[in-house]
């Protein structure tokens, strides 16, 4: 039996007894285009399968935004860094009476939008502006920031009390949990830079007594305690990390239960602080340097130092929404922010990442994260990437609560062991007698 000739199968490609090279080329391009199209369809199909499986497994609606709202209703956002007091200082001259948070404000934060965004708590950041150059070491001796900080603490406390039907002060992790359980927005205070101590450990204890629960070791310039990372460009180190006075500061923060915040610090400062602290740490508003390379973001070698294993320290990196720390100009979107969350989750672990938006402290915002009402957009995107309900609950606030409880536990232990207050005096002070 003779085999059928394959020529008939090729007949459409023949012309005048020969194969047209143009037609062959066109056919190859067509096959390539179909292959690309099929590949895209396959990726989309797999993505939908992953999303559908995740939502089915978690008993959530198939629409990711609806699912995100359900998750955040149970486990609302705890934002590690909101600069509302700074806006009040700039726009209202620290006059709490003039501020109407129950109406739309000129910034990113007000009560209606907080409720829409499923916010259960946030740190009211207190940072008075300072005009001195970021490379000028004389910031060590610049005075007046203690009074400015007290004014910001005062106005934040006044607004929390003014809207006591919405906000509740939360001086400890248990009160935070209870406030959220009661439907309130838990309100904590953070100090954004040890320059606000004016080189005095007594100022640290005074801030704690007034309700401050974390302090950033530096802002955008060096201070007497530690080196800063700068902002978009690195600055020349002064201490090469922590100064001896800075080491004393961290031990005192551990003793009283003040969370050490490593946002804004140089890499050397962060590495040394992680090695020294006995308590967990936080980055209140920092993103991933591997995703967008600016000094303010956290590099992978430091992310790998976060954890529960021997040689690591528990902590949480709370992702910043400031466009200049997220992506190139014009490319900051909710998807780019999700890339930072994903990266930190992949390198450090998803239990070590949180949200630290920097709202009211940034001049612009990523597309899709325009204000505090938009947090669910980020969670919907992460759901579509396969994050589980429990992982998103940790991101929303559970991861932060864990490290705060760890800080409180270390403080209790140190106090039970008889740790005494530190009374070290900054070496350049000349207003105190004796030696």
Helices and strands as residue ranges (DSSP letters): H 7-10, G 11-13, E 14-15, E 18-19, H 21-57, H 64-74, E 77-82, H 84-92, G 96-98, H 111-116, E 119-126, G 137-141, H 145-162, E 167-169, H 173-181, E 185-191, G 194-197, H 201-209, E 212-216, H 244-256, E 259-261, H 267-276, E 281-283, H 300-303, E 315-319, G 323-325, H 334-347, G 350-352, E 353-355, G 372-374, H 375-384, H 389-393, I 394-398, H 399-416
